[in-house]
Amino acid sequence: MPIRWMSEDDAREFLRAGTEGRLATCDQTGQPYITPLNYFYREGKIYFHSRLNGRKLDNIAANSRVCFEVSATAKLTVSHGRPCSCSTRYTSVLAFGLARVVPDDAKKAALLNLLVERYAGGMDFQPVEEKHAAGCVVVEICVEQISGKMNIDPE
């Protein structure tokens, strides 16, 4: 099962192409917490929206250091008759950085429109206005470190 480390550019492209990821945060006692969420990646930053309060926001307020993971499973391989011979072919990217709540409603509205556009799949949608942006939180993760790897079929 050849593991291949990705270049930073390939890891960023995989992150850019993804739609679902998992955010890892820690509370003030160090208790980890993982949240699956939709996101988009742009210019070295990961963005997602949230309701106005909750555990992940409490954790970010207590400790802004986060990890974000995106992965895709290609297939499961099994060599029949051989114990412990199962393997998964996958691609996985980890991004580490600092998270912050975007405070400006105009910027939040612009980011929310980019998020909706990404998930609308080309369908028309009513743009998010500043007054709507005030009803939620947008979080920005400034990516400081990124790595990715793939478990690929042997050639």
N, C-alpha and C positions, 0 to 999 in steps of 0.2 A: 504494500500500500504506500505508494510514493507520496509523501507530503511535500508540497511545493509552496515555499513562502512567496507571497505576492510583492511586487514593487509597491511603493507608496502610491504611485499614480494609479496602478491597477486596483489597489484597495480603495482609493478615493472614488474611482469609477464605479466599483461595486456598491459602495455606500450611496453614491448619487443615484444609481439605478434602483435601489431597494425602496420598498414602501412600508415595510413593517420591521420594527426593531425592538430591542429590549433595553430599557434604561435601568442601570444599577446605581442606587444611592445608598447612603448610610445615615442613620439618625445620630443624635448627639451621644448615644451610648455605644455606637459602632455597629449596631444591628443592621445588616444589609437588607435591602428591599429591591425587588425587581418589578418593573412595570412594562408590560408590552404596550406599544403605541405606534401610531402612524406618524410619519415625519417627512421632512425633506432636507436635503443637504445642498448647500450653496456657498461657494467662496470660503471654504474652510470652516463652515458653521452648520450645525444641525439645529433644526427648528421643529417644535411640536407645540400643540395647544393643550390646555387643561382647563378644568373648572377652576373657580377662584380659590378653592382651598382643598386640602387633602394631604395625605401622607408624603407623597413625592415632593410636594412643594415645601412641606415642613422640613423634610430631609435636606433639600437644596438650601433652605434658609440656614440650617444648622451646619452644613458642610457642602460647599459648592463643587467639590471634586466629584466627578461622576465618570462612569464607564458606560459606553453605548455599544451594543452588539447587534450585528445583522448577519444572518446566515441563510443558506439555502441548501437543501438536501437534493442531490441529483438522483441517487439510487442506493439501495442496500444490496450488497453482494454476499452470497453464501456459497461456500464450497462444500457441497454435500459429502457426508461421510467423514468430515474432519472436524473434531471438536474445537470450539473457540475460533472458528474461521469466518465469522461474520465481520463485515466492515461496511462503513457508510462512506459514500463518495459525497463530498460537501465542499462548500466555500464558506468561509467565516471571516468577518472583519470585526476588530475591536478598535474603538476610538476612545481616547481618554482626554478629558479636558475639564474646563470650568463652566458651570451652568449659571445663568442669571435670568431673572424675569425681565422681559422687555417692558419698560415703564410707559412709553409713549403710545397713546391710542392710535395715532395716525400710522406709526410704524407697525404696530400690531395689526391694523387693518390691512396694510400692504402685504405683510407676511401671511396673514390668514387667506388673502386672495390668492397668493402663490400656492399655498397648501391646497385650497379648494380646486384651483385650476389643475393641479397635479392629479388629484383624485377624480375629477369630473370626466376625465377621459375624452376630452373634446366636446362634451356637451355644454350648452349654454348654462350659465348660472347667474344668480343675482349677486352682484358684488357685495362683499362685506364692507359696511360703513363704520366709521369711528364709533358711533353710538353702539353698534353691535360688539365691537372689539372690547369695549369697556366691560362687557359681561363675561369675559374669560381671561385667561392668562396665556401668553406666548412665552415659551422658554427658548433661550438661545444657548447652545453649547459651543464654546470656542474650542475647537479641536487642537490639542497640543501634540498628541502622539497618535499614530494610527498604524495598525499592522493587520495583515491578512494572510490566510493560508488556505490551501486547497488539498484535499485528499482525492487524487485523480487516478483513473485507470492506468495501469502500466502500459507503456507503448509497445 
